[in-house]
Amino acid sequence: MLIHPQFDPIAVSLGPLAVRWYGLMYLVAFAAFYFLGRQRIRRRPDGGWSLEQLDDLLFWGVLGVVLGGRLGQVLFYEPGYYFANPAEILAVWKGGMSFHGGFLGVLVAMAWWGRKHGKSFFTVTDFIAPLVPLGLAAGRIGNFINGELWGRVADASLPWAMIFPQVDSQPRHPSQLYQAGLEGLCLFVLLWLYSTRPRPTGAVSGVFLIGYGAFRFIAEYFREPDAGIFGHSYAISMGQWLSLPMVAIGVFILLRARRQP
């Protein structure tokens, strides 16, 4: 049976400055976004996007991810803890970022950016959707390194069942790695291939919502449920409650887009 390596959360220490693995994974995510965006612009120079616009998008996207992700964690998952310890809200280097909160933060940032630059909302989201999943994979690897968001108890005969000593001595699913594979790698391949051909405006965004929502819903069956604002439930977790509207809205957007000429 595997045992979680109990990584030191600090990757590099330079005097009083400590660089944490969790923060490095966010840098990897933003770097992947920028690199893939440059590739997409160079391969489709007639797509109406420039490298300068990509730079600006990245800046506002970072703000949306960090602010939205932290607020989502505070409001959706641990309101009681953070309201009792308000100083901890700013301690983002310790982990605790909600994807759904970060997603909403990015939507707000992209809507503002699109209005400022004269691009429709779905034109912007169609462009950025294939650039996001590899960053999601990096974030889940950061969760694994931190030893957080561990999985549910697994059968001890499962070859990759893992003990997380900071939790208990029971074998568990390494659900962080499941999510890195599903929401990260699989979703990236799906979106990258789907978006290589011209699609109706909004179609790529719809596929992203459906793909992420479905993969997240599946992965939640292997992850120890968070209490969330609806309480602790093994039937439908907080992550699944938040993923269901994503799938429904994604189906609506995709069907609407496919009706366009």
Summary of the structure (lengths in Angstrom):
residues: 261
radius of gyration: 18.9
end to end distance: 55.3
largest distance: 60.2
contacts: 851
relative contact order: 0.12
helix: 66%
strand: 7%
